[in-house]
Amino acid sequence: MVVISLGGSIVCGEKIDVEYIKKFRNFLKEYSKNLKIFLVVGGGKTARDYIGAGTTLDIDQFTLDRIGIAASRLNASLFLGSYSYPKVAENIEEAVFVSRSYNVILMGGTEPGHTTDGVSLLLAEKLGEKIVVNMTSVGGIYDKDPRRYDDAKIIDKMSYKDAEKMFFERKMGAGLNLPFDLISLKIAERSGIKICIIGKDIDVLKKVILDGQCVGTVIGISNI
């Protein structure tokens, strides 16, 4: 079993990355023959565009969250296939229940206030899974934003507390790159779930699944 949180910016940056989605669909088809895969997909630019428009229209934050959830489910629907549960699961209970009959379950957002990263952690918590693979466009946590600083260095291992501290430092404007929100980190901490943050490379994802190699950043008590 594997729980994967796939960043929406990977699926749709300036435009939908159809070729990448094709490769990921092939991975799902191949690996689901012997493995249950739970894939939670973020909203990416689709969500940002709609939320930006909604903000301009003075739509309240709760409804904006609902719009973001709809965008993430729209992105997740691009990964549906003959190998999967035929619709995007709308909550954790549905995902867990249908996994009795299907080896690939797709999800987006679920409730306002929860990011898709948070959904992946809650899902892992319900399943009793102790690892979540988080795929981002950056590929790990760095001491500073690698998109702005050429000398940024990746951090191989972090404790939950250090990740939480970095989150607050980033919120204070330190220019750090942290792909997880505080609620997600707290969920991981309370259940001892390790977060393996990698890039978009599907071959790297396969290594994590096959031999536990996390080429990126591990948040947790110890290595995977």
N, C-alpha and C positions, 0 to 999 in steps of 0.2 A: 504494500500500500504506500502511496505517496500523495502528499498534499502540496500543490504548487500554487503560488500566487504570482500571476503573470502581469507585469506592469502594463497599464493601458498605453503608455507612451511607446512601448515596443510594438504593439498592435497597430496603433494609429498615431504617428507623429504628425507630420504635415499632411499626410494622406494615409489611407489604409495600406498596410504592407501585405499585399496579397501573396507574394512569393514566400514570405516568412510564414504566413498562416498555412500555406500549403505544406511546407516542411514540418510544421508543428502537427498538423493533422496526420501526416504520415507517421510521425513519432507516436501519436496517440493510437493509431490503428495497429502499429507493430507491437508496442509495449503493453497494450491492454490485453493482449492474448494471455499474458501470464501475471498481470499486475492490475490492481485497482488504482485508478488515477482520478483524483479530485482536482479540478482546475478552476481556480477563481481568477477572473479577468477584470482588470481595472478599466476605468472609463476613459482615460487618456484625453486627447485633444477634443474628442466628441463631447465629453462631459464638460470640459473647460469652456468650450464655445457656447454650449447651451446655458451653463451656469452664468457665464459672463453676460449673455443676452438677458437672462432672467434678473440678474442684479441691476442692469440698466433699467429694467421694467419695474423695479422695486418689489420684486417677488420675495416673500419671506424666506428665511434660511431653512426652515423645515421643508418647504416645498422645493427649494433649490437642491436639498439633499435627495429628495425623491427624483428629481430630474437627473441627478448624477447616477443614482441607482439604475434608472431606466437606460442611461447611456452605457453603463458597464454591462448590463444584461444584453444590450444590443451587440456589443463587442464579443461577449461570450458566445452568442448564437452563431458566430462565424466558425466556431470549432465543433458544432454539432455534426454528427455523421451517423452512418449505419452502425458504427462501433460504440455509440453513446446512448445514454438516456435521451429520448427525443425532444426534450425541452430543457431550458435553463431552469435549474432548481431555484425556488424563490426563498427558501429558508433552510436552516441546518437540518431540521427534522426530516424534511423531504429528501435532501441529499443523502442522508444516512439510510433512510428507509429504502430508496430505490437502488442503493448500492448492493442490496441483496440480489438484484437481478441484472445489474449493468456494471461493467468494469470502468466506464468513463462517465463521470458526472461533471457537468459544467455549472458554474455559478458566477454571479456578478455580486452586486451589493444586496443587502437584505433590509436593513433598517436605518433610518436617519441617525446620524451620529456615529455610525460604524463605517470605517473605510473597508475596502476589499481586503487589505492586509489583515485588518481585524477579523473579518469574516473567515479568512484562512486559518487564523489562530483558534478561533472559536470552534471551527470545524474539526481541526486536529484535536482539540481538547475533548470534544464529544466522542471522537473516534478512538481516543486513547493513543493517538499517534504522537511521537516525541520529536519529530523533525518536520519543519515546514521549509520548503525551498522557495525563496523569493527571487524572482528573475526581474532585474531592473536594467534600464538603459545605461546605467553607470557601472554596475558590476561589483559593488561592494561599498563599504564605508571607508572614507578617506579622512585624513587629518584636516583637510580643507577641500573646497570644491574643485575637483579635477577638471571641470569644464572652464574654470577661470584661472587655475594655477598649474603651470607645467610641473612644478616640483611637489605636487600633492602625492602623498604616500598612502597606500592601502593599509588598513588595519586588519590583520589576519584574525584576531580573536578579541572578543569583548565580553565582559560580564553584563548582566542585565542592568546593574546599577550604573556602570560606566556608559552604557547606551542611553539610559534615561538622563544622566547628567549631560551628555552630549546634546540630547534633544533640547534641553533647557538652554544650553549655551547657544545653540543654533537659533532658538527663538529670540535670543537676546541680540542677534545680528552678527554672530561670529563668522558667518560665511561657510559653515560646515555642511557637509552633505550627509543626510540621514534619511533613508527611504522608509523608515517605520515611524508611526505616530505613537504617542505615549500610551494610549489605551492598548494597542497591540502589544507593546512591550510588557505591560502589566499582566496581560493574559498569558503571555509566554512565561513570565516569571512565576506566576502562581501555580502553573502546571508543569514547570520544568521542561518546556518545549524549546528545543534549539532552533534557531533561525539561521539557515544557510543562504546568504545573499550572494548571488552570482549574476553574470550578465545574461545576454539573450542567446548565447551559443547553445544550441540543442545538444551538441556533442558533450559539452561540459555538464549539462543536465543529466545526460546518460551516465556519466562517470559518478555523479553524486548518487544516482539510483543503484548502480552496479557495485561500486566499491567504496562509497562513502567519502569520496574526495570532494571537498568543497573548495574550489578555486575562487576564493573571494573572501568574504568575512563571515565568521561564525559568531553569533550572539548566543551565549549560554554558559553553563557551568564548566563544560569541557568540550573537547573536539567531538565531531561526529564520529 
